[in-house]
Amino acid sequence: MDVKDSNGNLLKDGDSVILIKSLPVKGTSITLKKGMVIKNIRLTEDDAEVECKAEKMRVVLKTAFLKKG
């Protein structure tokens, strides 16, 4: 399964990514800001999503809002 970021670059476990859009986190008052670097992503079973730790929480992000950093 190939997981690609918004620019078409291949992602793998442990990569760092940059948010290309500010995203509110459901169920909290936290917003992940555009340009935030997220390190050590993990791939999921869905090729359109990655799991990561941001703001001391585990979150799942859509790859359409990420670019490889």
Residue pairs with C-beta under 8 A, 6 or more apart in sequence:
1 43
1 47
2 10
2 47
3 10
3 11
3 12
3 43
3 47
3 50
3 63
4 10
4 11
4 47
4 63
5 11
5 17
5 63
5 66
5 67
5 68
6 20
6 63
6 64
6 65
6 66
6 67
7 67
7 68
9 67
9 68
11 17
11 41
11 43
11 50
11 63
11 66
11 68
12 43
13 41
13 42
13 43
14 40
14 41
15 40
15 41
15 68
15 69
16 37
16 38
16 39
16 40
16 41
16 68
16 69
17 37
17 38
17 41
17 50
17 52
17 66
17 67
17 68
17 69
18 35
18 36
18 37
18 38
18 66
18 67
18 68
18 69
19 32
19 33
19 34
19 35
19 36
19 38
19 61
19 65
19 66
20 34
20 65
20 66
20 67
21 34
21 65
22 31
22 32
22 33
22 34
23 31
23 32
23 61
23 65
24 30
24 31
24 32
25 31
25 32
25 55
25 57
25 59
28 57
30 55
30 57
32 54
32 55
32 59
36 54
37 69
38 52
38 53
38 54
38 61
38 66
39 52
40 52
40 53
41 50
41 51
41 52
42 50
42 51
42 52
43 50
43 51
44 50
44 51
44 60
47 63
48 62
48 63
48 64
49 60
49 61
49 62
49 63
50 60
50 61
50 63
50 66
51 58
51 59
51 60
51 61
52 58
52 59
52 60
52 61
53 59
